[in-house]
Amino acid sequence: MSHGFFSTESQTVPNIPTAIDFTTIHLPSLLINHVFMSHTVFSIIIPHRNIIDLLIRCLDSIPDNEGIQVIVVDDNSGNQDELARRIEGLKRSNVEYHLTKEGRGAGYARNVGLAKAKGEWLLFADSDDFFTDGAFDIISSVAEKEHDLVFFNVDSVESSDVSKKSFRTENKRKMIAKCVKEPQYINILKYLYTEPWGKLYKKSLIDSHGIRFSETRVCNDLFFSIQASVFAKQPAVCDETIYINTYRTDSLCINTNEDFGKSTVRLAETAKSQLFVDKHDKKNRVNLLHGAMVMFLKAFPAKWGTFISTLRKQHVGVCRFFKYMFFGYNDWKDILR
C-alpha cells in the first residue's frame, strides 16, 4: 500500500506539485530489524485529568514496543492512586506515568512530558482520543523521510459511541485534501491546524528553538503549534488518517461558555501568535485573530474597551485591529472556497 505524501520547503510555492510515494514499512520490522532498535524512536506525550477509562482506551491504541516511549502526565487528578494502579496493571514497559500536584493544566503537563521525552520524534495525544489501526505503520514510514514537521489526516467520532461520526475535524480533512492537490497550501494549513495532535514533530526542531506550551488554562497549545510551524524548514502533509479526535460535551475545548478571564487569555494567546507569524513570515495571508475577536465580542459586547486594551498589551494597534477584522484570510471558509 502506498500513501499520498506531499511536501514543500517552508514558504516556498512550487510550480509543479510533487508527490512522494512510498511503501508501508510495518512497525515490528522497522523497530526490530532497523537501527531504531537500539534507541527510542517516538515519544508520545499524553496529558491526563480524571478520565482513566478513556486514557486506557488511548493507551490500547499504541503498540507495546520498546521503540515507542509513552509518557502520561497526570494533572492533579482526584484519583491518582487508581490511575497508577490501572497503568501498572497494563504491564507495559514502554508506558511511564508522572503524577503532578500543581494542577496547572494541559500545557504544563505537556511541558513536563517534553522534559522526559527521549525519542527522535514527538507525537501528542489527548487522553480521550486514540490512534487508528495501522497508524504507526504510516508514522514509521514517514519518519524515514527528510522532514521536520508532518501533518496527518485525522477523523472525529463521539467519545461515548465511536461508531458515530463527529463534525470536528471536517475542515482539517478538507484542508489536507487541498494540500494534496496544491502543495503550496501547506503554508496556510500549518498556521490553521493548531492542535498538537495529528502531527509528527522532529524533536530537534522543538529543542533547538526552545518551543514549549503556554501554561494557561485555555489555548495553551496555539503558540506552541505556531512556533513549530514557523521554524519548520521541511514541513509535509500525509493524507492518511492516523488519529481519532473524540467529541465530549464536557470537554474543555467544547465549552463555549467561557468566562471573561478565560476569553481574555484566549484572545491574548491568539494575538501573541499572530504577531509571531507576522514577524517571521511576512508573506503570510493568514488571519488568526479574526475568529477570536468575533467570539470575544459576541460573548462580551460591552467589553470593547477591555478588548482594545488587551490587544494593546500585546502591541496590536488599532490599525492592525481593523486589518485583522476585515482583510486577509478570515477563516477556514475563505480558504476552502
Secondary structure, 3 states (H helix, E strand, C coil): CECCEEECCCCCCCCCCCEECCECCCHHHHHHHCHHHHCCCEEEEEEECCCHHHHHHHHHCCCCCCCEEEEEEEECCCCHHHHHHHHHHCCCCCEEEEEECCCCCHHHHHHHHHHHCCCCEEEECCCCCEECCCHHHHHHHHCCCCCCEEEEEEEEEECCEEEEECCCCHHHHHHHHHHHHCHHHHHHHHHHCCCCCCEEEEHHHHHHCCCCCCCCCCCCCHHHHHHHHHHCCCEEEEEEEEEEEEECCCCCCCCCCCCHHHHHHHHHHHHHHHHHHHHHCCCCCECCHHHHHHHHHHHCCCCHHHHHHHHHHCCCCHHHHHHHHHCCECCHHHHHC
